[in-house]
Amino acid sequence: MSLVRLVLGSLTLSLAATLGACAATPLGATEAAIAGAQQKSPQGADIYARECAGCHGKRGEGLSASPNIIGAGALPTYARDPSTTGNVALQAENQQQQNLRPPGQQTRQPFKTAADLEEFVSHWMPLPQSRVGSLKPEEYWAVVNFILVAHGSPVPPEGVTPANAANVPIAR
């Protein structure tokens, strides 16, 4: 009987350690990914820090009601279903988007390429709504470059541009 307890106790500790490690995995980019993105897109890093990090976090991990936008689970192809998660940051839907779209329509188009991401951020960010579209086109592209590099997407050496964005996939 003591051998059974020892084995069960060992399995329980192993399972608890595994689950604890998963729960402790932070959202967002690693420090190394952020450093690489800052080097590859310094203008994007500056704009991201000024315009995006206040809601989405320094590493894109998502703060308060804003979703994570860099790293594991970020930039999903389709909009997140708020009913499938307990994470409050992923449950809240952007009221501006919801109110401007016909009933039943997705809250956004799928994120498959850099062009899809740029289309979204240039039409819906930064918030609040009074600031939406307030960046220059080259600033939106710089932020997209920064986000994608930090996210681990394969960005061309010359960066993402309007000419190549449709051919730059978002890493999954």
PAVOVO-635987 format. One record per atom (N, C-alpha, C, O, CB): x negated, y negated, z. Coordinates in Angstrom, 2 decimals. Glycine has a CB too. Layout:
      east     north        up
         X         Y         Z
...
***
This chain:
      east     north        up
     -0.82      1.19      0.00
      0.00      0.00      0.00
     -0.86     -1.25      0.00
     -0.51     -2.23     -0.66
      0.94      0.00      1.20
     -1.98     -1.26      0.71
     -2.82     -2.44      0.75
     -3.47     -2.72     -0.60
     -3.74     -3.87     -0.93
     -3.89     -2.29      1.81
     -3.73     -1.66     -1.39
     -4.29     -1.85     -2.73
     -3.27     -2.56     -3.63
     -3.63     -3.43     -4.42
     -4.70     -0.48     -3.36
     -2.00     -2.19     -3.51
     -0.93     -2.83     -4.28
     -0.84     -4.31     -3.90
     -0.72     -5.17     -4.77
      0.44     -2.12     -4.04
     -0.89     -4.60     -2.62
     -0.84     -6.00     -2.16
     -2.05     -6.77     -2.66
     -1.93     -7.92     -3.08
     -0.77     -6.06     -0.62
     -3.21     -6.14     -2.62
     -4.42     -6.80     -3.10
     -4.32     -7.14     -4.58
     -4.67     -8.24     -5.01
     -5.65     -5.91     -2.84
     -3.84     -6.16     -5.37
     -3.68     -6.38     -6.82
     -2.63     -7.45     -7.08
     -2.86     -8.36     -7.88
     -3.29     -5.06     -7.53
     -1.49     -7.35     -6.41
     -0.44     -8.35     -6.59
     -0.91     -9.74     -6.15
     -0.63    -10.74     -6.81
      0.82     -7.95     -5.82
     -1.60     -9.79     -5.04
     -2.13    -11.07     -4.57
     -3.11    -11.66     -5.55
     -3.10    -12.87     -5.79
     -2.79    -10.91     -3.22
     -3.96    -10.83     -6.12
     -4.94    -11.28     -7.11
     -4.25    -11.79     -8.37
     -4.62    -12.83     -8.92
     -5.91    -10.15     -7.47
     -3.25    -11.05     -8.83
     -2.49    -11.48    -10.01
     -1.76    -12.79     -9.75
     -1.71    -13.66    -10.62
     -1.50    -10.39    -10.43
     -1.19    -12.93     -8.58
     -0.47    -14.16     -8.22
     -1.42    -15.35     -8.22
     -1.09    -16.41     -8.75
      0.19    -14.01     -6.84
     -2.59    -15.18     -7.63
     -3.57    -16.27     -7.62
     -4.04    -16.61     -9.03
     -4.21    -17.78     -9.36
     -4.77    -15.90     -6.74
     -4.25    -15.60     -9.83
     -4.69    -15.83    -11.21
     -3.62    -16.59    -11.99
     -3.92    -17.54    -12.71
     -5.00    -14.49    -11.90
     -2.38    -16.16    -11.84
     -1.27    -16.83    -12.53
     -1.13    -18.28    -12.04
     -0.95    -19.18    -12.85
      0.05    -16.07    -12.30
     -1.22    -18.49    -10.75
     -1.12    -19.84    -10.20
     -2.24    -20.73    -10.72
     -2.01    -21.90    -11.05
     -1.14    -19.80     -8.67
     -3.45    -20.20    -10.80
     -4.57    -20.98    -11.31
     -4.37    -21.32    -12.78
     -4.67    -22.44    -13.20
     -5.88    -20.21    -11.13
     -3.87    -20.37    -13.56
     -3.62    -20.61    -14.98
     -2.54    -21.67    -15.17
     -2.71    -22.60    -15.95
     -3.21    -19.32    -15.70
     -1.44    -21.53    -14.45
     -0.37    -22.51    -14.55
     -0.81    -23.88    -14.06
     -0.43    -24.90    -14.63
      0.86    -22.05    -13.77
     -1.60    -23.91    -13.01
     -2.11    -25.17    -12.50
     -3.01    -25.86    -13.50
     -2.96    -27.08    -13.64
     -2.87    -24.95    -11.21
     -3.82    -25.09    -14.20
     -4.70    -25.67    -15.21
     -3.90    -26.24    -16.36
     -4.24    -27.30    -16.90
     -5.68    -24.63    -15.72
     -2.83    -25.54    -16.75
     -2.00    -26.04    -17.84
     -1.29    -27.33    -17.41
     -1.20    -28.28    -18.19
     -0.96    -24.98    -18.27
     -0.79    -27.35    -16.20
     -0.07    -28.53    -15.72
     -1.01    -29.71    -15.56
     -0.57    -30.86    -15.64
      0.61    -28.23    -14.40
     -2.29    -29.44    -15.33
     -3.24    -30.52    -15.11
     -3.86    -31.03    -16.40
     -4.59    -32.02    -16.37
     -4.32    -30.07    -14.17
     -3.59    -30.37    -17.53
     -4.14    -30.82    -18.80
     -3.52    -32.17    -19.14
     -2.31    -32.25    -19.35
     -3.89    -29.78    -19.93
     -4.33    -33.21    -19.19
     -3.77    -34.54    -19.42
     -3.34    -34.74    -20.87
     -3.93    -34.18    -21.79
     -4.77    -35.61    -19.03
     -2.31    -35.54    -21.04
     -1.89    -35.93    -22.38
     -2.87    -36.98    -22.91
     -3.59    -37.61    -22.14
     -0.43    -36.48    -22.37
     -2.88    -37.15    -24.20
     -3.72    -38.17    -24.79
     -5.05    -37.62    -25.28
     -5.34    -36.43    -25.15
     -3.96    -39.27    -23.81
     -5.84    -38.52    -25.83
     -7.14    -38.15    -26.39
     -8.19    -38.01    -25.30
     -8.06    -38.58    -24.22
     -7.59    -39.19    -27.41
     -9.22    -37.24    -25.61
    -10.35    -37.14    -24.70
    -11.17    -38.43    -24.79
    -11.01    -39.21    -25.73
    -11.24    -35.90    -25.03
    -12.03    -38.64    -23.81
    -12.90    -39.82    -23.84
    -13.80    -39.78    -25.08
    -14.07    -40.82    -25.68
    -13.76    -39.90    -22.55
    -14.26    -38.59    -25.46
    -15.12    -38.45    -26.65
    -14.35    -38.83    -27.91
    -14.90    -39.49    -28.80
    -15.65    -37.01    -26.77
    -13.09    -38.41    -28.01
    -12.28    -38.75    -29.19
    -12.02    -40.25    -29.26
    -12.07    -40.85    -30.34
    -10.93    -37.99    -29.15
    -11.76    -40.86    -28.11
    -11.56    -42.32    -28.08
    -12.83    -43.03    -28.49
    -12.78    -43.99    -29.27
    -11.11    -42.78    -26.67
    -13.98    -42.59    -27.99
    -15.26    -43.22    -28.34
    -15.53    -43.10    -29.84
    -15.99    -44.05    -30.47
    -16.41    -42.58    -27.55
    -15.24    -41.95    -30.42
    -15.42    -41.76    -31.86
    -14.50    -42.66    -32.66
    -14.90    -43.22    -33.68
    -15.18    -40.32    -32.23
    -13.26    -42.80    -32.20
    -12.29    -43.66    -32.88
    -12.69    -45.13    -32.76
    -12.51    -45.90    -33.70
    -10.88    -43.44    -32.31
    -13.22    -45.52    -31.60
    -13.68    -46.91    -31.42
    -14.84    -47.21    -32.37
    -14.94    -48.31    -32.90
    -14.11    -47.16    -29.95
    -15.70    -46.23    -32.56
    -16.84    -46.43    -33.45
    -16.39    -46.49    -34.91
    -16.89    -47.31    -35.68
    -17.87    -45.30    -33.26
    -15.46    -45.62    -35.29
    -15.02    -45.57    -36.69
    -14.06    -46.71    -37.04
    -14.03    -47.16    -38.19
    -14.36    -44.23    -36.97
    -13.29    -47.17    -36.08
    -12.32    -48.23    -36.33
    -12.33    -49.24    -35.18
    -11.38    -49.28    -34.39
    -10.90    -47.65    -36.52
    -13.39    -50.05    -35.07
    -13.47    -51.00    -33.96
    -12.33    -52.01    -33.95
    -11.82    -52.35    -32.88
    -14.79    -51.74    -34.01
    -11.92    -52.49    -35.12
    -10.80    -53.43    -35.17
     -9.53    -52.74    -34.69
     -8.75    -53.33    -33.93
    -10.61    -54.00    -36.59
     -9.30    -51.52    -35.12
     -8.13    -50.76    -34.69
     -8.14    -50.52    -33.19
     -7.10    -50.59    -32.54
     -8.05    -49.43    -35.42
     -9.33    -50.23    -32.64
     -9.46    -50.02    -31.19
     -9.09    -51.28    -30.43
     -8.39    -51.22    -29.42
    -10.89    -49.58    -30.82
     -9.55    -52.42    -30.91
     -9.24    -53.69    -30.24
     -7.75    -54.00    -30.30
     -7.15    -54.39    -29.30
    -10.03    -54.84    -30.89
     -7.16    -53.81    -31.47
     -5.73    -54.09    -31.63
     -4.91    -53.10    -30.80
     -3.93    -53.49    -30.15
     -5.31    -54.01    -33.12
     -5.31    -51.83    -30.82
     -4.61    -50.83    -30.02
     -4.65    -51.21    -28.54
     -3.62    -51.17    -27.86
     -5.24    -49.43    -30.23
     -5.82    -51.60    -28.05
     -5.96    -51.98    -26.64
     -5.06    -53.17    -26.31
     -4.48    -53.23    -25.23
     -7.44    -52.32    -26.31
     -4.96    -54.11    -27.22
     -4.19    -55.34    -26.99
     -2.68    -55.12    -27.18
     -1.88    -55.64    -26.40
     -4.67    -56.44    -27.92
     -2.30    -54.36    -28.19
     -0.89    -54.29    -28.59
     -0.17    -52.98    -28.23
      1.05    -52.97    -28.13
     -0.80    -54.49    -30.05
     -0.92    -51.90    -28.04
     -0.29    -50.58    -27.91
     -0.50    -49.92    -26.55
      0.39    -49.26    -26.02
     -0.80    -49.68    -28.98
     -1.70    -50.09    -25.99
     -2.08    -49.37    -24.77
     -1.19    -49.69    -23.58
     -1.03    -48.86    -22.68
     -3.51    -49.67    -24.42
     -0.61    -50.87    -23.55
      0.26    -51.24    -22.42
      1.47    -50.32    -22.30
      1.98    -50.12    -21.19
      0.72    -52.67    -22.57
      1.93    -49.77    -23.40
      3.06    -48.84    -23.39
      2.64    -47.39    -23.59
      3.16    -46.49    -22.95
      4.06    -49.23    -24.46
      1.69    -47.18    -24.49
      1.30    -45.82    -24.86
      0.07    -45.31    -24.12
     -0.29    -44.14    -24.27
      1.04    -45.76    -26.33
     -0.59    -46.17    -23.33
     -1.73    -45.74    -22.55
     -3.05    -45.88    -23.28
     -3.10    -45.87    -24.51
     -1.56    -44.33    -22.13
     -4.10    -46.02    -22.52
     -5.45    -46.22    -23.07
     -5.87    -45.06    -23.98
     -6.56    -45.27    -24.97
     -6.46    -46.37    -21.93
     -5.43    -43.84    -23.64
     -5.78    -42.66    -24.42
     -4.61    -42.18    -25.28
     -4.66    -41.09    -25.85
     -6.24    -41.55    -23.51
     -3.56    -42.98    -25.38
     -2.38    -42.58    -26.15
     -1.54    -41.55    -25.43
     -0.76    -40.83    -26.06
     -2.80    -42.04    -27.48
     -1.68    -41.47    -24.10
     -1.01    -40.44    -23.30
      0.46    -40.73    -23.03
      1.18    -39.84    -22.57
     -1.73    -40.29    -22.01
      0.92    -41.93    -23.32
      2.31    -42.29    -23.06
      2.50    -42.74    -21.63
      2.11    -42.05    -20.70
      3.22    -41.13    -23.37
      3.10    -43.90    -21.46
      3.37    -44.45    -20.13
      4.86    -44.74    -20.02
      5.51    -45.08    -21.01
      2.53    -45.73    -19.87
      5.40    -44.60    -18.83
      6.79    -44.92    -18.55
      7.70    -44.23    -19.56
      7.70    -43.00    -19.64
      7.01    -46.44    -18.58
      8.46    -44.99    -20.33
      9.39    -44.41    -21.30
      8.79    -44.29    -22.69
      9.50    -43.92    -23.62
     10.64    -45.24    -21.36
      7.52    -44.59    -22.86
      6.88    -44.51    -24.18
      6.21    -43.15    -24.35
      5.55    -42.66    -23.43
      5.83    -45.65    -24.36
      6.36    -42.53    -25.52
      5.80    -41.19    -25.73
      4.29    -41.22    -25.93
      3.70    -42.25    -26.25
      6.46    -40.53    -26.92
      3.68    -40.04    -25.74
      2.27    -39.90    -26.08
      2.15    -39.96    -27.61
      2.99    -39.42    -28.32
      1.66    -38.56    -25.51
      1.10    -40.62    -28.10
      0.93    -40.78    -29.55
     -0.43    -40.31    -30.03
     -0.73    -40.40    -31.22
      1.12    -42.23    -29.93
     -1.26    -39.80    -29.12
     -2.57    -39.27    -29.49
     -2.78    -37.98    -28.70
     -2.45    -37.91    -27.52
     -3.73    -40.31    -29.21
     -3.33    -36.97    -29.36
     -3.67    -35.73    -28.67
     -2.59    -34.67    -28.80
     -1.65    -34.80    -29.59
     -3.92    -36.00    -27.23
     -2.75    -33.61    -28.02
     -1.86    -32.46    -28.07
     -0.40    -32.87    -27.91
     -0.05    -33.59    -26.97
     -2.23    -31.44    -26.99
      0.43    -32.40    -28.81
      1.86    -32.68    -28.74
      2.28    -34.04    -29.27
      3.47    -34.33    -29.35
      2.31    -32.57    -27.36
      1.31    -34.87    -29.64
      1.64    -36.22    -30.13
      1.89    -36.21    -31.63
      1.48    -35.29    -32.34
      0.50    -37.20    -29.79
      2.56    -37.22    -32.09
      2.89    -37.41    -33.50
      3.55    -36.17    -34.11
      3.11    -35.68    -35.15
      1.64    -37.75    -34.28
      4.61    -35.67    -33.47
      5.27    -34.49    -34.02
      5.88    -34.81    -35.38
      6.25    -35.95    -35.65
      6.34    -33.97    -33.06
      5.99    -33.79    -36.22
      6.55    -33.99    -37.55
      7.92    -34.65    -37.46
      8.20    -35.63    -38.15
      6.66    -32.65    -38.31
      8.77    -34.11    -36.61
     10.11    -34.67    -36.44
     10.23    -35.31    -35.07
      9.50    -34.96    -34.15
     11.18    -33.58    -36.61
     11.13    -36.24    -34.95
     11.33    -36.93    -33.68
     11.62    -35.91    -32.58
     12.26    -34.89    -32.83
     12.49    -37.95    -33.77
     11.13    -36.18    -31.39
     11.34    -35.29    -30.27
     12.82    -35.24    -29.90
     13.52    -36.24    -29.98
     10.49    -35.74    -29.06
     13.27    -34.08    -29.50
     14.63    -33.93    -29.00
     14.59    -34.21    -27.51
     14.04    -33.42    -26.75
     15.21    -32.49    -29.31
     15.16    -35.32    -27.07
     15.06    -35.68    -25.65
     15.68    -34.66    -24.71
     15.38    -34.68    -23.52
     15.70    -37.01    -25.43
     16.53    -33.77    -25.22
     17.17    -32.78    -24.34
     16.29    -31.57    -24.08
     16.65    -30.71    -23.28
     18.47    -32.33    -24.95
     15.12    -31.47    -24.75
     14.29    -30.28    -24.61
     13.11    -30.46    -23.68
     12.27    -29.56    -23.59
     13.79    -29.86    -25.95
     13.01    -31.57    -22.97
     11.88    -31.80    -22.10
     12.30    -32.44    -20.79
     13.31    -33.15    -20.74
     10.85    -32.67    -22.79
     11.55    -32.18    -19.77
     11.78    -32.83    -18.48
     10.94    -34.08    -18.33
     11.09    -34.80    -17.34
     11.48    -31.88    -17.35
     10.06    -34.36    -19.29
      9.18    -35.53    -19.23
      9.98    -36.77    -19.60
     10.41    -36.91    -20.75
      7.96    -35.35    -20.17
     10.17    -37.66    -18.66
     10.96    -38.88    -18.88
     10.41    -39.69    -20.05
     11.18    -40.29    -20.80
     10.99    -39.74    -17.62
      9.09    -39.71    -20.21
      8.49    -40.48    -21.30
      8.90    -39.95    -22.65
      8.93    -40.70    -23.63
      6.98    -40.48    -21.18
      9.22    -38.66    -22.72
      9.61    -38.09    -24.00
     11.12    -38.05    -24.17
     11.61    -37.75    -25.26
      9.05    -36.69    -24.14
     11.88    -38.35    -23.11
     13.33    -38.32    -23.19
     13.91    -39.61    -23.72
     14.90    -39.59    -24.46
     13.91    -38.03    -21.84
     13.33    -40.72    -23.36
     13.91    -42.00    -23.73
     13.83    -42.22    -25.23
     12.77    -42.05    -25.84
     13.21    -43.14    -22.99
     14.93    -42.60    -25.83
     14.93    -42.93    -27.25
     14.84    -44.43    -27.40
     15.35    -45.19    -26.57
     16.20    -42.37    -27.95
     14.19    -44.85    -28.46
     14.03    -46.28    -28.73
     15.40    -46.85    -29.11
     15.94    -46.51    -30.17
     12.97    -46.53    -29.86
     15.95    -47.70    -28.27
     17.28    -48.24    -28.49
     17.37    -49.05    -29.78
     18.40    -49.03    -30.45
     17.69    -49.09    -27.32
     16.30    -49.76    -30.13
     16.34    -50.55    -31.35
     16.53    -49.63    -32.56
     17.32    -49.93    -33.45
     15.06    -51.39    -31.51
     15.80    -48.52    -32.59
     15.93    -47.58    -33.70
     17.33    -46.97    -33.72
     17.99    -46.92    -34.76
     14.87    -46.48    -33.61
     17.76    -46.52    -32.55
     19.03    -45.85    -32.46
     20.16    -46.75    -32.95
     21.06    -46.29    -33.65
     19.29    -45.39    -31.03
     20.12    -48.02    -32.58
     21.20    -48.93    -32.93
     21.18    -49.36    -34.39
     22.21    -49.79    -34.91
     21.13    -50.13    -32.07
     20.05    -49.24    -35.06
     19.96    -49.69    -36.44
     20.16    -48.56    -37.45
     20.17    -48.82    -38.65
     18.64    -50.34    -36.68
     20.30    -47.32    -37.01
     20.47    -46.19    -37.90
     21.91    -45.70    -37.84
     22.55    -45.77    -36.79
     19.49    -45.05    -37.54
     22.41    -45.20    -38.97
     23.78    -44.67    -38.97
     23.92    -43.50    -38.00
     22.95    -42.78    -37.76
     24.18    -44.22    -40.39
     25.11    -43.30    -37.43
     25.32    -42.19    -36.50
     24.94    -40.86    -37.13
     25.27    -40.58    -38.28
     26.79    -42.15    -36.03
     24.23    -40.04    -36.36
     23.84    -38.72    -36.83
     22.53    -38.67    -37.60
     21.98    -37.59    -37.81
     24.90    -38.18    -37.67
     22.02    -39.83    -38.03
     20.76    -39.84    -38.77
     19.60    -39.72    -37.79
     19.67    -40.20    -36.65
     20.63    -41.14    -39.62
     18.51    -39.07    -38.23
     17.34    -38.94    -37.37
     16.87    -40.31    -36.93
     17.09    -41.31    -37.62
     16.22    -38.18    -38.09
     16.20    -40.35    -35.76
     15.71    -41.62    -35.26
     14.52    -42.13    -36.06
     14.16    -43.30    -35.97
     15.33    -41.50    -33.80
     13.90    -41.25    -36.84
     12.81    -41.67    -37.72
     12.59    -40.62    -38.79
     13.06    -39.50    -38.69
     11.51    -41.92    -36.92
     11.85    -41.01    -39.83
     11.48    -40.07    -40.88
     10.36    -39.17    -40.36
      9.68    -39.54    -39.40
     11.03    -40.83    -42.17
     10.16    -38.00    -40.94
      9.10    -37.09    -40.48
      7.71    -37.71    -40.59
      7.43    -38.45    -41.53
      9.15    -35.79    -41.27
      6.85    -37.40    -39.63
      5.44    -37.79    -39.67
      4.66    -36.63    -40.29
      4.37    -35.64    -39.62
      4.90    -38.14    -38.23
      4.33    -36.74    -41.56
      3.52    -35.72    -42.22
      2.17    -36.28    -42.62
      1.16    -35.58    -42.58
      4.25    -35.17    -43.45
      2.16    -37.55    -43.02
      0.93    -38.17    -43.51
      0.69    -39.52    -42.83
      1.54    -40.03    -42.11
      0.98    -38.35    -45.03
     -0.49    -40.06    -43.09
     -0.82    -41.39    -42.57
      0.15    -42.44    -43.11
      0.46    -43.41    -42.42
     -2.27    -41.76    -42.93
      0.63    -42.25    -44.33
      1.59    -43.19    -44.90
      2.89    -43.21    -44.08
      3.47    -44.27    -43.87
      1.90    -42.82    -46.38
      3.32    -42.03    -43.63
      4.53    -41.96    -42.80
      4.34    -42.70    -41.48
      5.22    -43.43    -41.03
      4.91    -40.49    -42.53
      3.18    -42.51    -40.87
      2.89    -43.18    -39.60
      2.83    -44.69    -39.78
      3.40    -45.43    -38.98
      1.57    -42.66    -39.01
      2.14    -45.15    -40.82
      2.03    -46.59    -41.07
      3.40    -47.19    -41.35
      3.71    -48.28    -40.89
      1.08    -46.87    -42.24
      4.21    -46.48    -42.11
      5.57    -46.95    -42.41
      6.35    -47.17    -41.11
      7.06    -48.17    -40.96
      6.32    -45.94    -43.33
      6.22    -46.24    -40.19
      6.93    -46.35    -38.91
      6.39    -47.51    -38.08
      7.16    -48.38    -37.67
      6.82    -45.05    -38.12
      5.08    -47.53    -37.84
      4.55    -48.56    -36.93
      4.71    -49.96    -37.50
      4.91    -50.92    -36.75
      3.08    -48.29    -36.63
      4.63    -50.11    -38.81
      4.76    -51.45    -39.40
      6.20    -51.95    -39.39
      6.43    -53.15    -39.52
      4.23    -51.45    -40.82
      7.17    -51.05    -39.22
      8.57    -51.46    -39.19
      9.19    -51.43    -37.80
     10.27    -51.99    -37.61
      9.36    -50.58    -40.10
      8.53    -50.79    -36.81
      9.13    -50.62    -35.50
      8.25    -51.08    -34.34
      8.70    -51.08    -33.20
      9.49    -49.20    -35.30
      7.02    -51.47    -34.60
      6.08    -51.83    -33.53
      5.44    -53.18    -33.81
      5.47    -53.63    -34.96
      5.01    -50.75    -33.38
      4.87    -53.84    -32.85
      4.93    -53.53    -31.41
      6.25    -53.99    -30.82
      6.93    -54.85    -31.38
      3.76    -54.18    -30.66
      6.60    -53.41    -29.70
      7.78    -53.81    -28.97
      7.40    -54.88    -27.95
      6.23    -54.93    -27.55
      8.45    -52.60    -28.27
      8.31    -55.72    -27.53
      9.75    -55.69    -27.73
     10.12    -56.05    -29.18
      9.28    -56.45    -29.97
     10.44    -56.64    -26.76
     11.39    -55.89    -29.47
     11.85    -56.07    -30.85
     11.48    -57.43    -31.42
     11.28    -57.56    -32.63
     13.34    -55.88    -30.91
     11.38    -58.44    -30.59
     11.00    -59.78    -31.07
      9.59    -59.79    -31.66
      9.24    -60.73    -32.38
     11.10    -60.80    -29.94
      8.77    -58.78    -31.36
      7.39    -58.71    -31.85
      7.21    -57.71    -32.99
      6.13    -57.63    -33.58
      6.47    -58.35    -30.72
      8.27    -56.95    -33.31
      8.19    -55.96    -34.37
      7.76    -56.62    -35.67
      8.30    -57.66    -36.06
      9.54    -55.24    -34.56
      6.77    -56.02    -36.35
      6.29    -56.55    -37.62
      5.39    -57.76    -37.50
      5.10    -58.42    -38.49
      7.45    -56.90    -38.48
      4.94    -58.07    -36.28
      4.16    -59.29    -36.07
      2.68    -59.16    -36.43
      1.97    -60.16    -36.49
      4.28    -59.70    -34.64
      2.20    -57.95    -36.67
      0.80    -57.78    -37.05
      0.64    -57.95    -38.56
      1.60    -57.79    -39.31
      0.27    -56.38    -36.62
     -0.56    -58.27    -38.98
     -0.86    -58.35    -40.41
     -0.97    -56.94    -40.96
     -1.30    -56.01    -40.22
     -2.17    -59.17    -40.66
     -0.71    -56.75    -42.26
     -0.80    -55.40    -42.84
     -2.14    -54.72    -42.55
     -2.16    -53.53    -42.24
     -0.59    -55.48    -44.33
     -3.25    -55.45    -42.65
     -4.56    -54.83    -42.39
     -4.71    -54.44    -40.92
     -5.48    -53.53    -40.60
     -5.69    -55.79    -42.80
     -3.99    -55.12    -40.02
     -4.05    -54.76    -38.61
     -3.29    -53.45    -38.35
     -3.73    -52.62    -37.56
     -3.48    -55.89    -37.74
     -2.14    -53.29    -39.01
     -1.42    -52.02    -38.89
     -2.28    -50.86    -39.40
     -2.34    -49.80    -38.77
     -0.08    -52.08    -39.67
     -2.95    -51.07    -40.55
     -3.80    -50.00    -41.09
     -4.96    -49.70    -40.14
     -5.35    -48.55    -40.00
     -4.34    -50.39    -42.48
     -5.52    -50.72    -39.51
     -6.62    -50.50    -38.55
     -6.14    -49.67    -37.36
     -6.85    -48.78    -36.91
     -7.19    -51.85    -38.07
     -4.94    -49.96    -36.85
     -4.39    -49.20    -35.73
     -4.12    -47.76    -36.16
     -4.42    -46.82    -35.41
     -3.09    -49.86    -35.22
     -3.56    -47.57    -37.34
     -3.31    -46.22    -37.85
     -4.63    -45.44    -37.93
     -4.68    -44.28    -37.54
     -2.62    -46.27    -39.25
     -5.68    -46.07    -38.45
     -6.98    -45.42    -38.51
     -7.46    -45.02    -37.12
     -7.88    -43.88    -36.91
     -8.02    -46.34    -39.18
     -7.39    -45.94    -36.17
     -7.82    -45.66    -34.81
     -7.04    -44.48    -34.22
     -7.63    -43.55    -33.68
     -7.65    -46.90    -33.93
     -5.73    -44.52    -34.33
     -4.88    -43.47    -33.76
     -5.21    -42.12    -34.40
     -5.39    -41.13    -33.69
     -3.39    -43.79    -33.97
     -5.30    -42.08    -35.73
     -5.55    -40.81    -36.40
     -6.92    -40.23    -36.10
     -7.05    -39.02    -35.92
     -5.40    -40.98    -37.89
     -7.94    -41.07    -36.03
     -9.27    -40.57    -35.68
     -9.26    -40.02    -34.26
     -9.78    -38.93    -34.01
    -10.34    -41.69    -35.83
     -8.68    -40.75    -33.33
     -8.61    -40.30    -31.94
     -7.76    -39.03    -31.81
     -8.01    -38.20    -30.93
     -8.03    -41.40    -31.05
     -6.78    -38.90    -32.67
     -5.88    -37.75    -32.66
     -6.55    -36.50    -33.25
     -6.11    -35.37    -33.00
     -4.60    -38.07    -33.45
     -7.61    -36.71    -34.03
     -8.30    -35.57    -34.65
     -7.87    -35.29    -36.07
     -8.15    -34.22    -36.60
     -8.09    -34.35    -33.83
     -7.19    -36.23    -36.69
     -6.78    -36.06    -38.09
     -7.96    -36.29    -39.01
     -8.85    -37.07    -38.69
     -5.63    -37.01    -38.45
     -7.98    -35.63    -40.15
     -9.08    -35.78    -41.11
     -8.99    -37.09    -41.89
     -8.34    -37.16    -42.93
     -9.09    -34.60    -42.09
     -9.64    -38.11    -41.39
     -9.61    -39.43    -42.01
    -10.78    -39.53    -43.00
    -11.91    -39.18    -42.65
     -9.68    -40.57    -40.94
    -10.53    -40.01    -44.24
    -11.61    -40.15    -45.22
    -12.71    -41.10    -44.71
    -12.44    -41.95    -43.86
    -11.06    -40.66    -46.55
    -13.93    -40.95    -45.22
    -15.04    -41.82    -44.78
    -14.73    -43.31    -44.91
    -15.17    -44.11    -44.09
    -16.28    -41.50    -45.57
    -13.99    -43.68    -45.94
    -13.64    -45.09    -46.14
    -12.45    -45.52    -45.30
    -12.05    -46.68    -45.35
    -13.36    -45.35    -47.60
    -11.87    -44.58    -44.54
    -10.71    -44.87    -43.72
     -9.41    -44.66    -44.49
     -9.42    -44.40    -45.69
    -10.77    -46.29    -43.21
     -8.32    -44.77    -43.78
     -7.00    -44.65    -44.40
     -6.64    -46.00    -44.99
     -6.76    -47.04    -44.33
     -5.92    -44.18    -43.37
     -6.21    -45.98    -46.23
     -5.82    -47.20    -46.94
     -4.46    -46.96    -47.60
     -4.01    -45.82    -47.68
     -6.89    -47.62    -48.00
     -3.81    -48.02    -48.08
     -2.55    -47.80    -48.80
     -2.73    -46.87    -50.00
     -1.80    -46.15    -50.37
     -1.98    -49.14    -49.26
     -3.92    -46.87    -50.60
     -4.16    -46.04    -51.79
     -4.28    -44.56    -51.47
     -3.94    -43.73    -52.31
     -5.42    -46.50    -52.47
     -4.76    -44.20    -50.27
     -4.97    -42.78    -49.98
     -4.09    -42.23    -48.86
     -4.12    -41.03    -48.58
     -6.41    -42.57    -49.63
     -3.31    -43.07    -48.22
     -2.56    -42.68    -47.01
     -1.62    -41.50    -47.23
     -1.45    -40.68    -46.34
     -1.77    -43.86    -46.50
     -1.01    -41.42    -48.40
     -0.07    -40.32    -48.66
     -0.78    -38.98    -48.75
     -0.13    -37.94    -48.66
      0.69    -40.59    -49.95
     -2.10    -38.99    -48.92
     -2.87    -37.75    -49.01
     -3.65    -37.43    -47.74
     -4.45    -36.49    -47.72
     -3.84    -37.85    -50.17
     -3.42    -38.20    -46.67
     -4.12    -37.96    -45.40
     -3.11    -37.33    -44.44
     -2.22    -38.01    -43.93
     -4.72    -39.30    -44.80
     -3.24    -36.02    -44.19
     -2.29    -35.34    -43.29
     -2.55    -35.68    -41.83
     -3.67    -36.00    -41.44
     -2.35    -33.84    -43.49
     -1.50    -35.60    -41.05
     -1.62    -35.78    -39.60
     -1.94    -34.42    -39.00
     -1.24    -33.44    -39.28
     -0.31    -36.40    -38.97
     -2.98    -34.34    -38.19
     -3.39    -33.08    -37.56
     -2.29    -32.56    -36.64
     -1.62    -33.34    -35.96
     -4.69    -33.26    -36.78
     -2.13    -31.28    -36.63
     -1.13    -30.62    -35.76
     -1.83    -29.81    -34.71
     -1.18    -29.18    -33.88
     -0.18    -29.71    -36.57
***
